[in-house]
Amino acid sequence: MRAISIALIVSLFTLTAGSAFALPTEAASAAKVGQEAQQWRKVADAIPLGSKVKIRTLEGKRVSGTLMRVDDSGVAVKKNTRIPEAAVTVTYDAIANIERDHGGGMNLGKAIGFGLAAGASAIATIFVIALQWD
């Protein structure tokens, strides 16, 4: 009797654990992709047209440029290149991340400017100290 009750309890736990740890079905993952696509559509709608954007796709590809169009099929981005290229359309279900690019950051011109300013300040400070000693 004891062995039968233990066997029943173990079988109940394995049946419930199997359904709890089941892999999601294709329908469930398709619904999740659809929800993410709707969320990316809302994010893209919030960004004003003509703004600089950075997009990362699910394949790891990066697209950066000017946001030209947001519609039902996806977003159209005009890449910032020296040689003109056609606008790239990225569908919402392929987007892993989209964000507005505010520019900024450190580039070579800013680094040279900061270096020159620091050097000029150091020379001026040394000159003022030298005038104080006389």
N, C-alpha and C positions, 0 to 999 in steps of 0.2 A: 504494500500500500504506500509506503514511504517513497519507494523508487518511482512509482507511477506519479505521485504528486510532484516530485522534483522534476520529472520529465515534462509534465504539463507546464510547470512554471518556466522552465528553460525554453520550451517551445514558444510560449507566449512572448517572452522577451525577444527571442530571435525574430519572430514575425513582426513585432512592432519596431524593432531596431532596423530591420531591413527596409521598411517603408520610410523611416525617418532619415536614413542615410542614402536614399535612392538618388541617382543622378537626375538632374533636371531633363525634362523631355525637350524635344525640338520646339514644340509649341511654346513652352515656357521661356526658352531662351530667345525665341523670335519675338515674344511679347516684350521681353526685357530690352532687346535691341530697338524695338519700336518706341518704347518709352524713352530710352536714351536719345533717340533721334528727335523726338518731340522736345526734349529738354535742350538739345543743341540748337534747335530751331528758335526756341525762346531766347537763348543767349545771343544768337546771331541777330535776331530782331532788335535786341536792346542796343546793339552797336550801330552808331550812325554810319550811313553810307559815306564813302570817301575817307574813312578812318584807316590807319595802318593796322593790320591784324597779323597774327601768327597762328597758323593752324598746324596741328600734328595729327596725322592719320593713324589708324589702327595698325597699318603696315610699318609705321615708323618714319614715313616720309614727312618732310616739313615744307610748308608753303607759307611764304610771307609776302605781303604786298598790300595793295589798296583794295578795300572791300567795295565791289562794284554793284552786286545784286544779291538779294536774299529772297528766294521764292520757295515754292513747294518742293522742287527737285534738289536744291542744295544752295550753296553759296558760291558766287563767282568772285574770284580774286585776280586782280591784275598784278602780276609780279613786278617788283622793282628791279628792272634789269637795264643795263646800258643799251642793249639792242632790244627794240620793242618785240614783245611776244604776245600771243593771244591770251585772253583771260582763261584761267583754270577754274573749272567747276568741280567742287568737292561735295559729294552727297552727305547728308546728315548721318547716315548709318556708317560712314567711313571715318567720321571725325572722332578722334580720341581727346583732343583739347583744342579750344579756340579761345584766343584772348586778344584784347586790344593792345597794340604795341605803342607805348607812350614815348618810345625813343629813349633818350637819356643814356646813361651808362658812360663808361670811360672809353674814349677813342684816342687815337694818336694826337690829334690836334689839341684836345683838352690836356693831355699829359704834357705836351711841349709848353703850353701856356702856363700850367701850374709850375713847371720847372723854371721857366723864365721869371715868373713872378717871385718865386722863392729865392732865386739867385739875386735878383735885383734888390729884394728886401734885405738879404744878408749883406750885400755890398753897401747899401745905404746905412745899415746899422753900424757896420764897421767904420764907415766914414764919419758918422756922428760921434762915435766913441773916440775916434782919433782927434776930432776937433775939441773934445772936452778935456783932453790931456794937456793942451797947450796953455 
